Amino acid sequence: MSEAPVTIVEGNSAESMRKFLRALLERKVVSGVFAPCNLQHGVGVVYALVSDVQGISRVNPFAPVMPVNAAGVISEMTRLAPSGEKLAVLLRPCESRALVELVKLKQAHMENLLIIGSDCLGALKLSSLPDKALDTDRIAAFMKESRADAVRDGLRAACAICEHFVPHTGDINVGLFGVDPEKQLLLIPTSEAGAAALAAAGVGSPGEVPPARQKEIEDRRAKRKEARKAYFAKANEEAGGFAKLLKFFSKCIGCHNCRDACPICYCKECFFDSPVFEFEPHKYVDWAKRKGALRLPDDTILFHLTRLNHMVSSCVSCGACAEACPNGIELAKIFPRVADDVQAIFNYIAGKDPREELPLATFKENELSPLGEG
């Protein structure tokens, strides 16, 4: 892409973002905007596809919650075919990376989507939010604390160790680092389509990326790397070896919420919901007699190991699995930990490059060396 000027919108970042999205609809650059929105009735934030200009007032672009990984929702919308009309899609980096993986897995289409990726300040656990926790003052306080990378109660574990908080792919990068989000918002085009959309929207004025931005990103990433290293070291202590792994998953009740929340688990019929696991009553009694006692529901550890084997090369460490667990199992200590090792073997970062083939769908002659070599 040829160099295009950064757009700087003056004013509060959330309102500036709504101004930009509103302009995209008013000028018919897009037919709809997919973004986090305040519930019309009640307290909370959900994803919504907004098609009317008035509805943009409900968009809460930097709400510190992530109800689901939006890539799974986009997959539902585009799995059968690309969108027939142009849509703007506001995503966190882990969501855009998951969407890239789903496209590679032929579970979504990105044609006709204007991907707007925002710098990510992290997300709070939904369970930690009281009523009215998402008012303007709370969001402003969260953004200020997150910019300083301060420790906060209720932050999702996956967010506290995330190194990919700036989008790798997309058409427009919404910059929060390097500026005061109460005074400015950066809109950085990263594709020809993004540059065209910014020009057509006609908001803000041309500018340059502030020098402070890169330093802020680098300092934050260095802290996250150390936090990730320490977090996974603790995971090795808690779940290293099969006996400890059994203890780690001991609270699993077999609800499969983690699978349902994972954007990468897309199978329409899961092996663990198939007739393979439908047994005649006498078999349970026989197993109990043979073992002395039979844990029910059974095969919980098999479920997690099988799921891990299926999706680990495409795991984007979003933490949706841990958020969905009703018993608070810290799944972010297992899935991202193994994903890092597996993806490192193939020199692959899930969702970073749409042009890069899935590591398990292609073969490189020199990618694996015999044991004891290299």
LINMO-V292028 format. One record per backbone hydrogen bond with DSSP energy under -1.0 kcal/mol. CO is the residue of the C=O (numbers start at 1). NH is the residue of the N-H. If there is no record, write none. Layout:
BEGIN
{{CO,NH} {CO,NH}}
END
This chain:
BEGIN
{{6,207} {7,187} {8,205} {9,185} {12,16} {13,17} {14,18} {15,19} {16,20} {17,21} {18,22} {19,23} {20,24} {21,25} {22,26} {23,27} {24,29} {24,30} {25,28} {32,88} {33,50} {34,90} {35,48} {36,60} {37,46} {44,39} {46,37} {48,35} {50,33} {53,56} {54,57} {55,58} {56,59} {58,38} {60,63} {63,65} {64,124} {69,72} {70,74} {71,75} {72,76} {73,77} {74,78} {75,79} {86,31} {87,114} {88,34} {89,116} {91,118} {92,96} {93,97} {94,98} {95,99} {96,100} {97,101} {98,102} {99,103} {100,104} {101,105} {102,107} {103,106} {110,113} {112,87} {114,89} {115,171} {115,172} {116,91} {117,174} {123,156} {125,128} {126,129} {130,133} {135,139} {136,140} {137,141} {138,142} {139,143} {140,144} {141,145} {142,146} {143,147} {144,148} {145,150} {146,149} {152,155} {154,125} {156,160} {159,162} {165,120} {171,190} {172,117} {173,188} {174,119} {175,186} {180,183} {180,184} {181,13} {183,11} {185,9} {186,175} {187,7} {188,173} {191,195} {192,196} {193,197} {194,198} {195,199} {196,200} {197,201} {198,202} {205,8} {207,6} {210,213} {212,216} {213,217} {214,218} {215,219} {216,220} {217,221} {218,222} {219,223} {220,224} {221,225} {222,226} {223,227} {224,228} {225,229} {226,230} {227,231} {228,232} {229,233} {230,234} {231,235} {232,236} {233,237} {234,238} {235,239} {236,240} {241,245} {242,246} {243,247} {244,248} {245,249} {247,250} {249,252} {256,260} {257,261} {258,262} {264,266} {270,273} {271,274} {274,277} {275,278} {280,283} {281,285} {282,286} {283,287} {284,288} {285,289} {286,290} {287,291} {288,292} {299,303} {300,304} {301,305} {302,306} {303,307} {304,308} {305,309} {306,310} {307,311} {308,312} {311,314} {319,323} {320,324} {325,328} {329,331} {330,333} {331,334} {331,335} {334,338} {335,339} {336,340} {337,341} {338,342} {339,343} {340,344} {341,345} {342,346} {343,348} {344,347} {349,352} {353,356} {358,361} {364,367} {370,373}}
END
